[in-house]
Amino acid sequence: MGRYPSGQRDQSVKLPTLVYEGSNPSRPTMDSSKLPVHVGIVMDGNGRWAKKRGLPRVDGHGAGEKALFDTVEGALEVGIKWLTVFAFSTENWHRPPDEVRYLMNFNESLLLRRRDEMNEKGVRMCFAGRHDWRVPVRIIHRMDEARELTKNNKKMTLVTAFNYGGRAEIIDAVKSLMASGVSPDKVNERTLRKHFYCPDMPDVDLVIRTSGEYRISNFLLWELAYAELVFTDVLWPDFRRKDLFDAIGEYQRRNRRYGKVY
């Protein structure tokens, strides 16, 4: 799965046998006691996937749905508690208008088609991003419906970062904090965090970016301060749970020091 640096391997335990599309049955290994609590994914490469096949760019976004929900299934399988996916950024409004319109309609239909399934699987659905004038009101309503439907689920929290930017989140949190009347001497990481889009979101442990790009692209800038970064050449529509497990395996081979010396 792309470019994973080598590192010290942890003692591992075997997970149940899983069958992956397009590959032989596999028995991935990972240390179940050292799973990342929160995985973030920059789902990149939809347009290039479509172009390689002579298809319109929007077909790549449609193909990405299969990748997303196979990955969600994999995260549930191994016990990941938080999964945040970058669906639409504050910069994506600069894309061609037809593509933006497609993405708005696609994300709305995705919520309608998948929210009951996620609810049945015990997944809480949350959304991070600005609800400004550019986001159609009907999509905000769909988000609210999905959030309300799944709010009591405990198995996993799936956060969709939609109209999201890491800088925008910090700016919005500062504005909200100032409006609350908190005095400067009371401002710290904890008080600021209460004003983020998802205040109960834990820090990100592992960020995966697909398609061979080596950028963060304004994704969860605050929350990934000490995240491990894994980059893969796999284009997002081809990504499957096996690729997620490979990334988790690489995460477990890293030595996370948090500025300390061991």
C-alpha positions as CSV (number, residue, x, y, z in Angstrom):
1,M,0.0,0.0,0.0
2,G,2.2,2.8,-1.2
3,R,5.1,4.2,0.7
4,Y,5.4,3.0,4.3
5,P,8.6,3.6,6.2
6,S,10.0,0.7,8.1
7,G,10.0,0.7,11.9
8,Q,9.9,-1.5,15.0
9,R,7.1,-4.1,14.9
10,D,4.9,-4.7,17.9
11,Q,3.9,-8.1,19.1
12,S,0.7,-8.8,17.1
13,V,-2.5,-10.8,17.4
14,K,-4.4,-12.2,14.4
15,L,-7.8,-10.9,13.5
16,P,-10.6,-13.2,12.0
17,T,-10.2,-14.2,8.4
18,L,-11.6,-11.5,6.0
19,V,-12.1,-11.7,2.3
20,Y,-11.3,-8.6,0.2
21,E,-12.5,-7.8,-3.2
22,G,-10.0,-8.3,-5.9
23,S,-7.5,-10.3,-3.7
24,N,-7.1,-13.6,-2.0
25,P,-8.6,-14.2,1.5
26,S,-6.3,-12.6,3.9
27,R,-5.6,-12.8,7.6
28,P,-4.3,-9.3,8.7
29,T,-2.3,-9.0,11.8
30,M,-2.3,-6.1,14.2
31,D,-2.0,-5.4,17.9
32,S,-5.6,-5.1,19.1
33,S,-4.4,-3.3,22.3
34,K,-2.7,-0.5,20.2
35,L,-5.4,0.4,17.7
36,P,-5.7,4.1,16.8
37,V,-8.8,5.6,18.5
38,H,-9.3,8.1,15.8
39,V,-8.5,7.7,12.1
40,G,-8.8,10.5,9.6
41,I,-8.9,9.9,5.8
42,V,-8.3,12.4,3.0
43,M,-10.2,10.7,0.2
44,D,-8.2,11.8,-2.8
45,G,-7.9,10.6,-6.4
46,N,-11.5,10.3,-7.6
47,G,-11.0,12.5,-10.7
48,R,-7.8,10.7,-11.7
49,W,-9.4,7.4,-11.2
50,A,-12.2,8.4,-13.7
51,K,-9.7,10.0,-16.1
52,K,-7.7,6.8,-16.3
53,R,-10.9,5.0,-17.4
54,G,-12.0,7.7,-19.9
55,L,-14.9,8.6,-17.6
56,P,-16.2,12.0,-16.4
57,R,-14.7,13.2,-13.2
58,V,-18.0,12.9,-11.4
59,D,-18.0,9.1,-12.0
60,G,-15.0,8.9,-9.7
61,H,-17.0,10.4,-6.9
62,G,-19.7,7.9,-7.4
63,A,-17.2,5.0,-7.4
64,G,-15.8,6.4,-4.1
65,E,-19.0,5.5,-2.2
66,K,-18.1,1.8,-2.4
67,A,-14.6,2.6,-1.0
68,L,-16.0,4.7,1.8
69,F,-18.5,2.1,3.1
70,D,-16.1,-0.9,2.7
71,T,-13.7,1.2,4.8
72,V,-16.4,2.0,7.4
73,E,-17.1,-1.8,7.6
74,G,-13.4,-2.5,8.1
75,A,-13.2,0.2,10.9
76,L,-16.1,-1.4,12.6
77,E,-14.6,-4.8,12.2
78,V,-11.4,-4.0,14.1
79,G,-12.9,-1.6,16.7
80,I,-12.0,1.9,15.5
81,K,-14.0,4.3,17.6
82,W,-13.8,7.5,15.5
83,L,-13.4,7.8,11.7
84,T,-13.4,11.2,10.0
85,V,-13.5,11.5,6.3
86,F,-12.8,14.6,4.2
87,A,-15.8,14.8,1.9
88,F,-15.8,18.5,0.7
89,S,-13.3,21.2,1.7
90,T,-13.8,25.0,1.9
91,E,-11.5,25.1,-1.2
92,N,-13.5,22.7,-3.2
93,W,-16.0,25.5,-4.1
94,H,-13.4,26.6,-6.7
95,R,-14.0,23.4,-8.7
96,P,-16.1,23.5,-11.9
97,P,-19.7,24.4,-11.1
98,D,-21.1,21.2,-12.6
99,E,-18.9,19.1,-10.4
100,V,-19.8,21.2,-7.3
101,R,-23.5,20.7,-8.1
102,Y,-23.0,17.0,-8.5
103,L,-21.2,16.8,-5.2
104,M,-24.0,18.6,-3.4
105,N,-26.6,16.3,-4.8
106,F,-24.5,13.2,-4.3
107,N,-23.8,13.9,-0.7
108,E,-27.5,14.5,-0.1
109,S,-28.5,11.2,-1.7
110,L,-25.7,9.4,0.1
111,L,-27.2,10.5,3.5
112,L,-30.6,9.4,2.5
113,R,-29.4,6.0,1.2
114,R,-27.0,5.2,4.0
115,R,-28.2,6.7,7.3
116,D,-30.5,3.8,8.2
117,E,-27.7,1.3,7.5
118,M,-25.3,3.3,9.7
119,N,-27.9,3.5,12.4
120,E,-28.5,-0.3,12.3
121,K,-24.7,-0.9,12.6
122,G,-24.5,1.3,15.7
123,V,-22.7,4.2,14.0
124,R,-23.2,7.8,15.3
125,M,-23.1,10.2,12.4
126,C,-21.6,13.7,12.9
127,F,-20.7,16.5,10.6
128,A,-17.9,19.1,10.8
129,G,-17.8,22.2,8.7
130,R,-19.4,25.6,8.1
131,H,-23.1,25.8,7.5
132,D,-22.8,29.0,5.4
133,W,-24.9,30.4,2.5
134,R,-23.1,28.2,0.0
135,V,-24.4,24.9,1.5
136,P,-28.0,24.1,0.3
137,V,-30.4,24.2,3.2
138,R,-31.8,20.8,2.2
139,I,-28.4,19.2,2.8
140,I,-28.1,20.8,6.2
141,H,-31.5,19.3,7.0
142,R,-30.3,15.9,5.9
143,M,-27.3,16.2,8.1
144,D,-29.5,17.2,11.1
145,E,-31.8,14.2,10.4
146,A,-28.9,11.8,10.3
147,R,-27.3,13.3,13.4
148,E,-30.6,13.0,15.3
149,L,-31.3,9.5,14.1
150,T,-27.9,8.1,15.2
151,K,-27.1,10.3,18.2
152,N,-27.3,7.5,20.8
153,N,-25.2,5.0,18.9
154,K,-21.9,4.0,20.6
155,K,-20.1,1.5,18.4
156,M,-18.3,4.2,16.2
157,T,-18.6,7.8,15.4
158,L,-18.4,8.6,11.7
159,V,-17.6,12.3,11.1
160,T,-18.1,13.7,7.6
161,A,-16.0,16.9,7.1
162,F,-18.2,18.8,4.7
163,N,-17.5,22.4,3.7
164,Y,-14.6,22.0,6.1
165,G,-11.3,23.7,6.5
166,G,-8.9,23.4,9.4
167,R,-8.1,27.1,9.5
168,A,-11.8,27.9,9.2
169,E,-12.6,25.7,12.2
170,I,-10.0,27.5,14.4
171,I,-11.2,30.9,13.3
172,D,-14.8,30.0,14.0
173,A,-13.9,28.5,17.4
174,V,-12.1,31.7,18.3
175,K,-15.0,33.9,17.2
176,S,-17.4,31.7,19.3
177,L,-15.1,31.8,22.3
178,M,-14.9,35.6,22.2
179,A,-18.6,35.9,21.8
180,S,-19.1,33.8,24.9
181,G,-17.3,36.4,27.0
182,V,-14.5,34.2,28.3
183,S,-11.7,36.4,29.7
184,P,-8.2,36.1,28.1
185,D,-6.7,34.5,31.3
186,K,-9.3,31.6,30.9
187,V,-8.4,30.8,27.3
188,N,-6.6,27.5,26.9
189,E,-6.7,24.4,24.7
190,R,-9.6,23.0,26.7
191,T,-11.8,26.1,26.5
192,L,-11.1,26.7,22.8
193,R,-11.9,23.1,22.0
194,K,-15.4,23.4,23.4
195,H,-16.1,25.7,20.5
196,F,-14.9,23.4,17.7
197,Y,-17.4,21.8,15.2
198,C,-17.3,18.5,17.1
199,P,-16.3,19.4,20.7
200,D,-16.1,15.8,21.8
201,M,-13.8,14.7,19.0
202,P,-10.5,13.2,20.3
203,D,-7.2,14.0,18.7
204,V,-6.5,12.1,15.5
205,D,-4.0,9.2,15.9
206,L,-3.7,8.2,12.2
207,V,-4.2,10.2,9.0
208,I,-4.4,8.4,5.7
209,R,-4.1,10.2,2.4
210,T,-4.8,8.3,-0.8
211,S,-3.6,8.9,-4.4
212,G,0.1,9.5,-3.8
213,E,-0.1,13.1,-2.7
214,Y,1.9,14.3,0.3
215,R,-0.2,17.1,1.8
216,I,-2.5,17.7,4.7
217,S,-4.7,20.0,2.6
218,N,-6.2,22.0,5.6
219,F,-7.6,18.8,7.2
220,L,-8.1,18.8,11.0
221,L,-5.1,21.0,11.6
222,W,-5.6,21.3,15.3
223,E,-6.7,17.7,15.9
224,L,-3.8,16.1,14.0
225,A,-1.0,17.8,16.0
226,Y,0.6,14.5,16.9
227,A,-1.0,12.2,14.3
228,E,0.9,9.6,12.4
229,L,0.7,10.2,8.7
230,V,0.5,7.4,6.1
231,F,0.4,8.1,2.4
232,T,-0.6,5.6,-0.3
233,D,-0.6,5.6,-4.1
234,V,-4.0,3.9,-4.1
235,L,-6.7,6.1,-5.7
236,W,-9.6,6.5,-3.4
237,P,-12.2,4.5,-5.5
238,D,-9.8,1.5,-5.3
239,F,-9.3,1.8,-1.5
240,R,-10.7,-1.0,0.6
241,R,-10.6,-2.2,4.2
242,K,-7.4,-4.1,3.5
243,D,-5.7,-0.8,2.7
244,L,-7.0,0.6,6.0
245,F,-5.6,-2.4,7.9
246,D,-2.3,-2.0,6.1
247,A,-2.2,1.6,7.3
248,I,-3.1,0.6,10.9
249,G,-0.3,-1.9,10.7
250,E,2.2,0.8,9.7
251,Y,0.8,3.0,12.5
252,Q,1.5,0.3,15.0
253,R,5.1,0.0,13.8
254,R,5.8,3.7,14.7
255,N,7.2,4.9,18.0
256,R,4.9,7.7,19.2
257,R,6.9,9.9,21.6
258,Y,4.9,13.1,21.9
259,G,8.0,15.1,22.2
260,K,9.5,12.9,24.9
261,V,12.6,10.6,24.7
262,Y,12.2,6.9,25.2
